[in-house]
Amino acid sequence: MYHTISISLLVIYSLIGYRIGLQTALTLINHTNQKFHSLPSYYGIFTALGALLPGLLLLATWLTLEYPVIIEIVMAKFPITANPADVNATKLAINDMLNLATGNITSQSTNPVMHQAAAYYTQLLYLSTILLNITLLLVAIGGILLAKSKISPSLTARNWVEAVMRWLMIACSTIAIFTTVGIVLSVVFESTLFFQKISIWDFLFGLKWSPQTAIRADQVGSSGAFGIIPLFAGTMLISLIAMAVAVPIGLLSALYLSEYASHNVRAWAKPILEILAGIPTVVYGFFAVLVIAPALRSLGTHIGLDVAFDSALAAGLVMGIMIIP
């Protein structure tokens, strides 16, 4: 909540900077006979960037350091854990304190010290947010004034704006590339650890999937079974059900819309199908779990069938609807 306010203020400062830069450029154009290098809007964007870029840098740095600094201050004042050397116990205590501060459920019964630490954490976070907002205001004012002072007929504002946008796109592309590489490396690393413990033969040709193993020595769990064939079979079954739903409905709908439907029917039917294509898959899954699966189970009970809550029929029906477009 606090950080949302800071981001909103930064956006407002940038819009104010844009307005100031645009108005300054228009005033200079009206009072001078010189030809400006760029359109007035570029000078507005240039001034807005003067507030936005330093503000984003400040915001990123502040939010990166805020959490660890506040946690260190709180833990130095309140002994929220009996054994600070125990990393796991310390992390659990910190999570409980954060849950108390945000009003969530804690993992264990809390003591007065934990409540005091949570209140102190909230107080420090509030104070940090106030200081951040004041600093953002000062940085934005300084950036706007500096950018405004640079506005002149010779300022290549368009080149500056395009350069910033180009570097922004490069940064976004780089993040996307590194994210993809990180995902691949993570999968390879975890797969290597997995196949060091599980035979690849058992994985590819095993007939049972029950990945319930003990993670720690003090936990109780089975040895686990990691045969992938049940997953393949389930996937194929769901796919067949989905195709049985989607192929006839989709094919007949396409024939009707292209050959028989009137213009008015086509005008509202096609957007509906396009909306189906735009719904995220997680929404379909949520709908299957909360609506379709209980409905099928209730229907099965009425006709004397025992339908599992996680049946392939529910997943197949929803997937069939999803792939109709």
C-alpha beads as a LAMMPS data file, in Angstrom:
LAMMPS data file: protein, C-alpha beads

325 atoms
324 bonds

1 atom types
1 bond types

-500.0 500.0 xlo xhi
-500.0 500.0 ylo yhi
-500.0 500.0 zlo zhi

Masses

1 110.0

Atoms # bond

1 1 1 0.000 0.000 0.000
2 1 1 2.741 2.433 1.006
3 1 1 4.844 1.695 -2.060
4 1 1 1.833 2.048 -4.350
5 1 1 1.431 5.604 -3.097
6 1 1 5.098 6.336 -3.830
7 1 1 4.814 4.972 -7.364
8 1 1 1.623 6.961 -7.939
9 1 1 3.322 10.133 -6.732
10 1 1 6.226 9.514 -9.087
11 1 1 3.811 9.169 -12.006
12 1 1 2.102 12.415 -10.981
13 1 1 5.450 14.215 -10.778
14 1 1 6.307 12.965 -14.260
15 1 1 3.002 14.230 -15.657
16 1 1 3.599 17.595 -14.022
17 1 1 7.081 17.623 -15.537
18 1 1 5.639 16.879 -18.955
19 1 1 3.212 19.758 -18.637
20 1 1 5.939 22.148 -17.482
21 1 1 8.291 21.130 -20.292
22 1 1 5.575 21.376 -22.923
23 1 1 4.449 24.794 -21.712
24 1 1 8.033 26.044 -21.555
25 1 1 8.705 24.915 -25.119
26 1 1 5.491 26.500 -26.412
27 1 1 6.312 29.763 -24.645
28 1 1 9.803 29.876 -26.142
29 1 1 8.460 29.066 -29.592
30 1 1 5.933 31.900 -29.374
31 1 1 8.471 34.450 -28.113
32 1 1 11.438 33.606 -30.337
33 1 1 11.898 33.439 -34.056
34 1 1 14.288 30.509 -33.899
35 1 1 13.387 27.082 -35.189
36 1 1 13.353 24.379 -32.547
37 1 1 14.958 21.023 -33.219
38 1 1 12.025 18.929 -31.966
39 1 1 8.290 19.112 -31.560
40 1 1 7.030 20.659 -28.301
41 1 1 5.813 17.290 -27.026
42 1 1 9.380 15.964 -27.048
43 1 1 10.447 18.746 -24.702
44 1 1 7.588 17.775 -22.425
45 1 1 8.694 14.139 -22.435
46 1 1 12.289 15.264 -21.887
47 1 1 11.253 17.163 -18.761
48 1 1 9.080 14.276 -17.575
49 1 1 12.054 11.939 -17.898
50 1 1 14.035 14.382 -15.780
51 1 1 11.664 13.575 -12.932
52 1 1 10.949 9.935 -13.785
53 1 1 14.407 8.439 -14.305
54 1 1 16.071 9.741 -11.102
55 1 1 12.893 8.892 -9.218
56 1 1 12.885 5.321 -10.497
57 1 1 16.546 4.917 -9.587
58 1 1 15.886 6.275 -6.104
59 1 1 12.780 4.123 -5.698
60 1 1 14.564 0.934 -6.777
61 1 1 17.519 1.603 -4.470
62 1 1 15.307 2.549 -1.540
63 1 1 13.029 -0.478 -1.847
64 1 1 16.031 -2.782 -2.185
65 1 1 17.605 -1.536 1.043
66 1 1 14.445 -0.784 3.013
67 1 1 13.473 -4.303 4.060
68 1 1 16.872 -5.584 5.273
69 1 1 17.658 -2.317 7.079
70 1 1 14.325 -2.246 8.917
71 1 1 14.622 -5.926 9.839
72 1 1 18.104 -5.355 11.253
73 1 1 16.886 -2.391 13.305
74 1 1 13.913 -4.338 14.660
75 1 1 15.952 -7.420 15.534
76 1 1 18.587 -5.289 17.241
77 1 1 15.929 -3.825 19.533
78 1 1 13.597 -6.796 20.069
79 1 1 14.774 -10.422 20.602
80 1 1 12.075 -12.064 18.514
81 1 1 13.902 -15.406 18.457
82 1 1 15.560 -17.293 21.285
83 1 1 18.375 -18.574 19.084
84 1 1 19.563 -15.959 16.560
85 1 1 22.215 -18.375 15.293
86 1 1 19.510 -20.714 13.983
87 1 1 18.826 -19.394 10.486
88 1 1 15.567 -21.297 10.014
89 1 1 14.197 -20.219 13.396
90 1 1 15.141 -16.619 12.668
91 1 1 13.423 -16.678 9.281
92 1 1 10.306 -18.194 10.841
93 1 1 10.260 -15.531 13.560
94 1 1 10.659 -12.764 10.982
95 1 1 7.792 -14.193 8.933
96 1 1 5.601 -14.331 12.034
97 1 1 6.453 -10.725 12.818
98 1 1 5.599 -9.662 9.267
99 1 1 2.335 -11.603 9.431
100 1 1 1.458 -9.842 12.664
101 1 1 2.296 -6.483 11.108
102 1 1 0.029 -7.176 8.127
103 1 1 -2.744 -8.872 10.103
104 1 1 -2.174 -12.376 8.743
105 1 1 -2.055 -15.709 10.552
106 1 1 1.193 -16.649 12.292
107 1 1 2.780 -20.091 12.374
108 1 1 2.833 -20.285 16.157
109 1 1 1.569 -18.570 19.284
110 1 1 3.100 -15.134 19.687
111 1 1 4.412 -13.322 22.740
112 1 1 4.279 -9.638 23.722
113 1 1 7.790 -9.071 22.376
114 1 1 6.675 -10.268 18.945
115 1 1 3.717 -7.877 19.016
116 1 1 5.984 -4.998 20.007
117 1 1 8.392 -5.891 17.215
118 1 1 5.543 -5.995 14.687
119 1 1 4.280 -2.594 15.824
120 1 1 7.805 -1.179 15.656
121 1 1 8.273 -2.635 12.175
122 1 1 5.042 -0.989 11.000
123 1 1 6.151 2.313 12.515
124 1 1 9.543 2.158 10.805
125 1 1 7.957 1.201 7.493
126 1 1 5.580 4.152 7.729
127 1 1 8.453 6.498 8.574
128 1 1 10.514 5.096 5.714
129 1 1 7.657 5.675 3.291
130 1 1 7.291 9.291 4.409
131 1 1 11.013 9.896 3.953
132 1 1 10.887 8.186 0.564
133 1 1 8.008 10.363 -0.616
134 1 1 9.747 13.545 0.566
135 1 1 12.976 12.499 -1.152
136 1 1 11.078 11.628 -4.327
137 1 1 9.492 15.074 -4.301
138 1 1 12.862 16.800 -3.918
139 1 1 14.461 14.649 -6.621
140 1 1 11.526 15.243 -8.974
141 1 1 11.660 19.002 -8.423
142 1 1 15.399 19.019 -9.034
143 1 1 15.072 16.896 -12.160
144 1 1 12.263 19.029 -13.569
145 1 1 14.124 22.280 -12.933
146 1 1 17.315 20.900 -14.458
147 1 1 15.510 19.590 -17.539
148 1 1 13.569 22.842 -17.898
149 1 1 16.789 24.859 -17.817
150 1 1 18.116 22.805 -20.732
151 1 1 15.167 23.569 -23.025
152 1 1 16.354 25.675 -25.934
153 1 1 16.055 25.696 -29.727
154 1 1 19.305 23.745 -30.023
155 1 1 18.322 21.007 -27.557
156 1 1 17.910 17.724 -29.431
157 1 1 15.021 16.601 -27.241
158 1 1 13.769 14.047 -29.729
159 1 1 17.168 12.361 -29.877
160 1 1 17.347 12.240 -26.083
161 1 1 13.854 10.777 -25.775
162 1 1 14.446 8.204 -28.496
163 1 1 17.764 7.213 -26.917
164 1 1 16.089 6.677 -23.548
165 1 1 13.327 4.626 -25.154
166 1 1 15.874 2.585 -27.079
167 1 1 17.840 1.784 -23.930
168 1 1 14.595 1.005 -22.125
169 1 1 13.658 -1.504 -24.821
170 1 1 17.154 -2.993 -24.698
171 1 1 16.852 -3.348 -20.925
172 1 1 13.451 -5.036 -21.221
173 1 1 14.771 -7.402 -23.893
174 1 1 17.813 -8.197 -21.776
175 1 1 15.640 -8.964 -18.767
176 1 1 13.471 -11.253 -20.898
177 1 1 16.541 -13.059 -22.257
178 1 1 18.130 -13.519 -18.838
179 1 1 14.800 -14.670 -17.420
180 1 1 14.534 -17.330 -20.116
181 1 1 18.129 -18.409 -19.590
182 1 1 17.544 -18.533 -15.838
183 1 1 14.471 -20.718 -16.270
184 1 1 16.370 -23.117 -18.529
185 1 1 19.340 -23.305 -16.148
186 1 1 17.021 -23.813 -13.192
187 1 1 15.231 -26.671 -14.942
188 1 1 18.539 -28.264 -15.962
189 1 1 19.991 -27.916 -12.459
190 1 1 16.925 -29.307 -10.697
191 1 1 16.613 -32.110 -13.259
192 1 1 20.231 -33.077 -12.660
193 1 1 19.615 -33.298 -8.922
194 1 1 16.421 -35.249 -9.542
195 1 1 18.013 -37.855 -11.798
196 1 1 20.861 -38.304 -9.349
197 1 1 18.299 -39.794 -6.959
198 1 1 15.737 -41.265 -9.372
199 1 1 16.592 -43.608 -12.214
200 1 1 15.702 -42.225 -15.619
201 1 1 14.370 -45.673 -16.536
202 1 1 11.947 -45.606 -13.597
203 1 1 10.962 -42.068 -14.522
204 1 1 10.195 -42.809 -18.175
205 1 1 8.570 -46.220 -17.744
206 1 1 7.231 -46.174 -14.199
207 1 1 3.512 -46.846 -13.782
208 1 1 2.961 -44.927 -10.555
209 1 1 3.218 -41.231 -9.752
210 1 1 3.288 -40.394 -6.048
211 1 1 5.925 -37.719 -5.357
212 1 1 5.478 -37.669 -1.598
213 1 1 8.863 -37.980 0.031
214 1 1 10.349 -36.764 3.288
215 1 1 12.254 -33.542 2.702
216 1 1 13.924 -33.393 6.122
217 1 1 15.156 -36.092 8.455
218 1 1 12.440 -35.345 11.033
219 1 1 9.608 -35.745 8.518
220 1 1 7.640 -38.877 7.792
221 1 1 7.128 -39.714 4.142
222 1 1 7.160 -42.569 1.683
223 1 1 9.992 -43.275 -0.705
224 1 1 7.904 -41.822 -3.525
225 1 1 7.121 -43.029 -7.026
226 1 1 7.999 -40.938 -10.055
227 1 1 6.743 -42.823 -13.094
228 1 1 5.785 -40.386 -15.828
229 1 1 3.462 -42.725 -17.750
230 1 1 0.369 -41.872 -15.618
231 1 1 0.961 -38.196 -16.378
232 1 1 1.261 -38.911 -20.097
233 1 1 -1.884 -41.025 -19.984
234 1 1 -3.794 -38.345 -18.098
235 1 1 -2.641 -35.680 -20.525
236 1 1 -3.715 -37.757 -23.509
237 1 1 -7.095 -38.494 -21.916
238 1 1 -7.747 -34.817 -21.198
239 1 1 -6.631 -33.923 -24.728
240 1 1 -9.004 -36.475 -26.262
241 1 1 -11.922 -35.156 -24.213
242 1 1 -11.015 -31.596 -25.166
243 1 1 -10.813 -32.480 -28.859
244 1 1 -14.142 -34.294 -28.658
245 1 1 -15.667 -31.069 -27.367
246 1 1 -13.771 -28.508 -29.431
247 1 1 -13.614 -30.125 -32.879
248 1 1 -17.338 -30.504 -33.586
249 1 1 -18.344 -27.261 -31.880
250 1 1 -15.496 -25.253 -33.389
251 1 1 -15.855 -26.732 -36.875
252 1 1 -19.618 -26.336 -37.023
253 1 1 -19.398 -22.826 -35.577
254 1 1 -16.853 -21.844 -38.213
255 1 1 -19.005 -23.269 -41.016
256 1 1 -22.094 -21.522 -39.717
257 1 1 -20.407 -18.146 -39.279
258 1 1 -18.697 -18.235 -42.653
259 1 1 -21.499 -19.687 -44.781
260 1 1 -24.905 -19.276 -43.142
261 1 1 -24.855 -16.608 -40.432
262 1 1 -26.259 -13.194 -41.192
263 1 1 -24.173 -10.082 -40.832
264 1 1 -25.812 -9.181 -37.514
265 1 1 -25.210 -12.631 -36.017
266 1 1 -21.616 -12.653 -37.226
267 1 1 -21.075 -9.183 -35.758
268 1 1 -21.711 -10.334 -32.178
269 1 1 -20.708 -14.014 -32.414
270 1 1 -17.133 -13.450 -33.615
271 1 1 -16.228 -11.041 -30.782
272 1 1 -17.521 -13.582 -28.262
273 1 1 -15.234 -16.254 -29.706
274 1 1 -12.337 -13.810 -29.689
275 1 1 -13.008 -13.093 -26.021
276 1 1 -12.727 -16.830 -25.316
277 1 1 -9.309 -16.816 -26.971
278 1 1 -8.173 -13.915 -24.800
279 1 1 -9.076 -15.415 -21.421
280 1 1 -5.947 -16.579 -19.524
281 1 1 -5.593 -20.325 -19.026
282 1 1 -5.363 -19.901 -15.257
283 1 1 -8.884 -18.453 -15.304
284 1 1 -10.132 -21.543 -17.134
285 1 1 -8.425 -23.739 -14.553
286 1 1 -9.957 -21.758 -11.707
287 1 1 -13.376 -22.085 -13.354
288 1 1 -12.895 -25.842 -13.753
289 1 1 -11.985 -26.331 -10.092
290 1 1 -14.690 -24.128 -8.598
291 1 1 -17.596 -24.668 -11.003
292 1 1 -17.274 -27.574 -13.426
293 1 1 -15.750 -30.181 -11.093
294 1 1 -18.335 -29.694 -8.287
295 1 1 -21.145 -29.675 -10.859
296 1 1 -19.969 -32.958 -12.397
297 1 1 -19.579 -34.519 -8.970
298 1 1 -23.082 -33.429 -7.982
299 1 1 -24.493 -34.738 -11.264
300 1 1 -22.704 -38.055 -10.788
301 1 1 -24.138 -38.390 -7.285
302 1 1 -27.669 -37.885 -8.591
303 1 1 -27.320 -40.618 -11.218
304 1 1 -25.441 -43.016 -8.956
305 1 1 -21.883 -42.483 -10.208
306 1 1 -18.849 -41.733 -8.087
307 1 1 -17.155 -38.838 -9.898
308 1 1 -13.824 -37.731 -8.465
309 1 1 -13.351 -34.060 -7.732
310 1 1 -10.177 -33.985 -9.845
311 1 1 -11.571 -36.007 -12.733
312 1 1 -10.184 -35.680 -16.238
313 1 1 -13.695 -34.958 -17.505
314 1 1 -13.812 -31.527 -15.861
315 1 1 -10.377 -30.587 -17.171
316 1 1 -11.184 -31.905 -20.647
317 1 1 -14.482 -30.044 -20.902
318 1 1 -12.958 -26.733 -19.879
319 1 1 -9.943 -27.231 -22.127
320 1 1 -12.292 -28.029 -24.993
321 1 1 -14.094 -24.735 -24.465
322 1 1 -10.741 -22.970 -24.259
323 1 1 -9.505 -24.231 -27.631
324 1 1 -12.753 -23.662 -29.542
325 1 1 -11.511 -20.346 -31.012

Bonds

1 1 1 2
2 1 2 3
3 1 3 4
4 1 4 5
5 1 5 6
6 1 6 7
7 1 7 8
8 1 8 9
9 1 9 10
10 1 10 11
11 1 11 12
12 1 12 13
13 1 13 14
14 1 14 15
15 1 15 16
16 1 16 17
17 1 17 18
18 1 18 19
19 1 19 20
20 1 20 21
21 1 21 22
22 1 22 23
23 1 23 24
24 1 24 25
25 1 25 26
26 1 26 27
27 1 27 28
28 1 28 29
29 1 29 30
30 1 30 31
31 1 31 32
32 1 32 33
33 1 33 34
34 1 34 35
35 1 35 36
36 1 36 37
37 1 37 38
38 1 38 39
39 1 39 40
40 1 40 41
41 1 41 42
42 1 42 43
43 1 43 44
44 1 44 45
45 1 45 46
46 1 46 47
47 1 47 48
48 1 48 49
49 1 49 50
50 1 50 51
51 1 51 52
52 1 52 53
53 1 53 54
54 1 54 55
55 1 55 56
56 1 56 57
57 1 57 58
58 1 58 59
59 1 59 60
60 1 60 61
61 1 61 62
62 1 62 63
63 1 63 64
64 1 64 65
65 1 65 66
66 1 66 67
67 1 67 68
68 1 68 69
69 1 69 70
70 1 70 71
71 1 71 72
72 1 72 73
73 1 73 74
74 1 74 75
75 1 75 76
76 1 76 77
77 1 77 78
78 1 78 79
79 1 79 80
80 1 80 81
81 1 81 82
82 1 82 83
83 1 83 84
84 1 84 85
85 1 85 86
86 1 86 87
87 1 87 88
88 1 88 89
89 1 89 90
90 1 90 91
91 1 91 92
92 1 92 93
93 1 93 94
94 1 94 95
95 1 95 96
96 1 96 97
97 1 97 98
98 1 98 99
99 1 99 100
100 1 100 101
101 1 101 102
102 1 102 103
103 1 103 104
104 1 104 105
105 1 105 106
106 1 106 107
107 1 107 108
108 1 108 109
109 1 109 110
110 1 110 111
111 1 111 112
112 1 112 113
113 1 113 114
114 1 114 115
115 1 115 116
116 1 116 117
117 1 117 118
118 1 118 119
119 1 119 120
120 1 120 121
121 1 121 122
122 1 122 123
123 1 123 124
124 1 124 125
125 1 125 126
126 1 126 127
127 1 127 128
128 1 128 129
129 1 129 130
130 1 130 131
131 1 131 132
132 1 132 133
133 1 133 134
134 1 134 135
135 1 135 136
136 1 136 137
137 1 137 138
138 1 138 139
139 1 139 140
140 1 140 141
141 1 141 142
142 1 142 143
143 1 143 144
144 1 144 145
145 1 145 146
146 1 146 147
147 1 147 148
148 1 148 149
149 1 149 150
150 1 150 151
151 1 151 152
152 1 152 153
153 1 153 154
154 1 154 155
155 1 155 156
156 1 156 157
157 1 157 158
158 1 158 159
159 1 159 160
160 1 160 161
161 1 161 162
162 1 162 163
163 1 163 164
164 1 164 165
165 1 165 166
166 1 166 167
167 1 167 168
168 1 168 169
169 1 169 170
170 1 170 171
171 1 171 172
172 1 172 173
173 1 173 174
174 1 174 175
175 1 175 176
176 1 176 177
177 1 177 178
178 1 178 179
179 1 179 180
180 1 180 181
181 1 181 182
182 1 182 183
183 1 183 184
184 1 184 185
185 1 185 186
186 1 186 187
187 1 187 188
188 1 188 189
189 1 189 190
190 1 190 191
191 1 191 192
192 1 192 193
193 1 193 194
194 1 194 195
195 1 195 196
196 1 196 197
197 1 197 198
198 1 198 199
199 1 199 200
200 1 200 201
201 1 201 202
202 1 202 203
203 1 203 204
204 1 204 205
205 1 205 206
206 1 206 207
207 1 207 208
208 1 208 209
209 1 209 210
210 1 210 211
211 1 211 212
212 1 212 213
213 1 213 214
214 1 214 215
215 1 215 216
216 1 216 217
217 1 217 218
218 1 218 219
219 1 219 220
220 1 220 221
221 1 221 222
222 1 222 223
223 1 223 224
224 1 224 225
225 1 225 226
226 1 226 227
227 1 227 228
228 1 228 229
229 1 229 230
230 1 230 231
231 1 231 232
232 1 232 233
233 1 233 234
234 1 234 235
235 1 235 236
236 1 236 237
237 1 237 238
238 1 238 239
239 1 239 240
240 1 240 241
241 1 241 242
242 1 242 243
243 1 243 244
244 1 244 245
245 1 245 246
246 1 246 247
247 1 247 248
248 1 248 249
249 1 249 250
250 1 250 251
251 1 251 252
252 1 252 253
253 1 253 254
254 1 254 255
255 1 255 256
256 1 256 257
257 1 257 258
258 1 258 259
259 1 259 260
260 1 260 261
261 1 261 262
262 1 262 263
263 1 263 264
264 1 264 265
265 1 265 266
266 1 266 267
267 1 267 268
268 1 268 269
269 1 269 270
270 1 270 271
271 1 271 272
272 1 272 273
273 1 273 274
274 1 274 275
275 1 275 276
276 1 276 277
277 1 277 278
278 1 278 279
279 1 279 280
280 1 280 281
281 1 281 282
282 1 282 283
283 1 283 284
284 1 284 285
285 1 285 286
286 1 286 287
287 1 287 288
288 1 288 289
289 1 289 290
290 1 290 291
291 1 291 292
292 1 292 293
293 1 293 294
294 1 294 295
295 1 295 296
296 1 296 297
297 1 297 298
298 1 298 299
299 1 299 300
300 1 300 301
301 1 301 302
302 1 302 303
303 1 303 304
304 1 304 305
305 1 305 306
306 1 306 307
307 1 307 308
308 1 308 309
309 1 309 310
310 1 310 311
311 1 311 312
312 1 312 313
313 1 313 314
314 1 314 315
315 1 315 316
316 1 316 317
317 1 317 318
318 1 318 319
319 1 319 320
320 1 320 321
321 1 321 322
322 1 322 323
323 1 323 324
324 1 324 325
